[in-house]
Amino acid sequence: MWQSVGLTLLVIVATLVCALLFMLFGWYVVWQLFLSKFKFLRELLGDASTPPAEPQPSETKSERTATAPTRTRPRTARQRVATAEST
């Protein structure tokens, strides 16, 4: 009688331990592959293993706009034809 109760409790505890280990392993894998990329989550969990980003040298707004290259998207053939016809 007591052996069957003890065996049942052992199976229940072993199942819970296995499930907990599986969940911890899954969290670790997901953290390493995906979640650690988010600064917000790292700050929430207090993860100090990743070094903070180096501060950028201070620039004024006019310096940034003067040195920033202007980006233009390449035009498609249709856009080139349309602008050639309008001129």
C-alpha positions as CSV (number, residue, x, y, z in Angstrom):
1,M,0.0,0.0,0.0
2,W,2.6,2.6,1.1
3,Q,4.9,1.5,-1.8
4,S,2.2,2.4,-4.4
5,V,1.6,5.8,-2.7
6,G,5.3,6.5,-2.6
7,L,5.8,5.5,-6.2
8,T,2.9,7.7,-7.3
9,L,4.4,10.7,-5.4
10,L,7.8,9.9,-7.0
11,V,6.3,9.9,-10.5
12,I,4.4,13.2,-9.8
13,V,7.6,14.9,-8.5
14,A,9.7,13.5,-11.3
15,T,7.2,14.7,-13.9
16,L,7.1,18.2,-12.4
17,V,11.0,18.4,-12.2
18,C,11.2,17.3,-15.9
19,A,8.6,19.8,-17.0
20,L,10.4,22.6,-15.0
21,L,13.8,21.7,-16.6
22,F,12.2,21.6,-20.0
23,M,10.7,25.1,-19.5
24,L,14.0,26.5,-18.2
25,F,15.9,25.1,-21.1
26,G,13.4,26.5,-23.5
27,W,13.5,30.0,-21.9
28,Y,17.3,29.9,-22.1
29,V,17.3,29.0,-25.8
30,V,14.7,31.6,-26.7
31,W,16.5,34.2,-24.6
32,Q,19.8,33.5,-26.4
33,L,18.3,33.5,-29.9
34,F,15.7,36.2,-29.7
35,L,14.8,38.0,-26.5
36,S,18.2,39.2,-25.5
37,K,18.2,41.5,-28.6
38,F,15.6,43.8,-26.9
39,K,17.1,46.4,-24.7
40,F,13.8,46.8,-22.8
41,L,13.8,43.2,-21.7
42,R,17.4,43.2,-20.7
43,E,16.7,46.3,-18.5
44,L,13.7,44.6,-17.0
45,L,15.6,41.5,-16.0
46,G,18.8,43.4,-15.0
47,D,21.0,41.6,-17.5
48,A,24.5,43.2,-17.0
49,S,26.3,40.7,-19.2
50,T,25.8,42.7,-22.4
51,P,27.9,45.9,-22.4
52,P,26.0,49.2,-22.8
53,A,26.3,50.9,-26.1
54,E,29.1,53.4,-26.3
55,P,27.9,57.0,-26.2
56,Q,28.2,58.9,-29.4
57,P,30.2,62.1,-29.5
58,S,28.0,65.1,-29.0
59,E,27.1,66.9,-32.2
60,T,24.8,69.8,-32.7
61,K,21.8,69.4,-34.9
62,S,23.2,71.6,-37.6
63,E,26.4,69.5,-37.8
64,R,24.4,66.3,-38.1
65,T,22.3,67.7,-41.0
66,A,25.3,69.2,-42.7
67,T,27.3,66.0,-42.7
68,A,24.4,63.6,-43.2
69,P,24.3,62.2,-46.8
70,T,21.0,62.6,-48.5
71,R,19.3,59.4,-49.5
72,T,17.5,59.1,-52.7
73,R,15.8,56.0,-53.9
74,P,16.6,54.9,-57.4
75,R,13.8,55.6,-59.8
76,T,12.0,52.9,-61.8
77,A,11.8,53.1,-65.5
78,R,8.2,54.3,-65.4
79,Q,9.2,57.2,-63.1
80,R,12.1,58.2,-65.4
81,V,9.8,58.2,-68.4
82,A,7.1,60.2,-66.6
83,T,9.6,62.9,-65.5
84,A,11.1,63.1,-69.0
85,E,7.7,63.7,-70.6
86,S,6.7,66.4,-68.1
87,T,9.8,68.5,-68.9
